[in-house]
Amino acid sequence: MREVVISAGSVSVRARLLDTPTAARIWAALPIHASAQTWGAEVYFQTEITSGLEPNARHLIKPGEIAFWPDGDAIAIGFGPTPISRSKCEIRFVSPCNVWAEALDDVKQFKSVHAGETISVVPA
């Protein structure tokens, strides 16, 4: 199984790639280095990758699911409610996203990542 490490500052989270077209595109583009952005309890960052919506794309994700936001060509990591979530437990993205990986470590670590901080995705 293919795995990546997503890191920013002192945060380091391992993730296992799923068998999806988006995961294949991300794997082929590694390493990825970008500037982190935040939106509620979500960290996202732009990539050079483009990917259309996959059949299972969705607005709501579960903690630990790593997504790709096709509308923004960005990787999105939700770890709690966003400004449009309908409850404190819901992770709702602004538009459907492709889930391409599952975190092996606690994504709540991303709470300490600040906008503008360098974030990287590299093979594990």
C-alpha positions in Angstrom: 0.0 0.0 0.0 1.2 3.5 -0.8 1.5 5.9 2.0 2.4 9.6 2.4 3.4 11.9 5.2 1.6 15.3 5.4 3.6 17.7 7.5 3.6 21.4 8.5 5.7 22.8 11.4 5.7 20.2 14.2 2.7 18.4 12.7 3.3 15.1 10.9 0.4 12.8 9.8 0.8 9.6 7.8 -1.9 8.7 5.4 -2.7 5.6 3.3 -3.7 6.2 -0.3 -7.0 4.7 -1.6 -7.3 3.2 -5.0 -8.8 6.2 -6.8 -7.9 8.3 -9.9 -7.3 11.3 -7.7 -4.9 9.3 -5.4 -2.9 8.2 -8.5 -2.6 11.8 -9.7 -1.4 13.0 -6.3 1.1 10.1 -6.0 2.5 11.0 -9.4 2.9 14.6 -8.4 4.8 14.1 -5.2 6.5 15.8 -3.5 4.0 18.6 -3.0 5.0 21.8 -1.1 2.5 24.6 -0.6 1.2 27.4 1.6 -1.5 26.2 4.1 -4.8 28.0 4.3 -7.4 27.5 7.0 -11.2 27.6 7.0 -12.8 26.7 10.3 -11.4 23.4 11.4 -10.0 22.6 7.9 -6.5 23.0 6.4 -6.3 23.1 2.7 -3.6 23.9 0.2 -3.3 24.5 -3.6 -1.7 22.0 -5.8 -0.7 21.8 -9.5 -3.0 18.8 -9.8 -6.4 18.8 -11.5 -9.0 16.2 -11.1 -12.7 16.0 -11.9 -15.3 14.9 -9.5 -15.3 11.2 -8.9 -18.6 9.2 -8.5 -18.3 9.1 -4.7 -17.4 12.8 -4.2 -19.2 14.4 -1.3 -19.6 17.5 0.9 -19.4 15.6 4.2 -16.3 13.7 5.3 -15.4 11.6 8.3 -12.5 12.5 10.6 -9.3 11.1 9.1 -10.5 11.2 5.5 -8.1 13.2 3.3 -9.9 14.9 0.4 -9.1 16.7 -2.9 -11.2 19.8 -3.7 -11.6 19.8 -7.5 -13.1 23.4 -7.6 -9.9 24.7 -6.0 -7.3 22.2 -7.2 -6.5 21.8 -3.5 -5.9 19.1 -0.9 -8.3 19.5 2.0 -8.0 18.1 5.5 -11.0 18.5 7.7 -10.6 17.9 11.5 -13.7 19.5 12.8 -16.6 21.9 11.9 -16.2 24.4 9.0 -18.1 27.7 8.9 -21.0 25.9 7.0 -21.2 22.8 9.2 -24.6 22.2 10.7 -23.3 20.7 14.0 -20.2 20.7 16.1 -19.5 17.1 14.9 -20.0 17.7 11.2 -17.1 18.2 8.7 -18.8 19.9 5.7 -16.8 21.2 2.7 -18.1 24.1 0.5 -18.5 21.8 -2.5 -18.0 18.0 -3.2 -14.5 16.6 -2.7 -12.8 13.4 -3.7 -11.6 11.3 -0.8 -8.2 10.0 -1.8 -6.5 8.9 1.5 -7.2 7.9 5.1 -5.0 9.2 7.9 -3.1 6.8 10.0 -2.6 9.4 12.7 -4.9 12.0 14.4 -5.8 14.8 11.9 -6.7 17.0 14.9 -3.0 17.8 15.0 -3.6 20.2 12.1 -5.4 22.5 14.6 -1.9 24.0 15.3 -1.2 24.8 11.6 -1.6 28.5 10.7 -2.4 30.1 7.4 0.8 30.8 5.4 2.7 28.0 7.0 4.5 25.6 4.6 2.8 22.2 4.2 4.3 19.2 2.4 3.1 15.9 1.1 5.9 13.4 0.5 6.1 9.6 0.1 6.3 7.8 3.5 
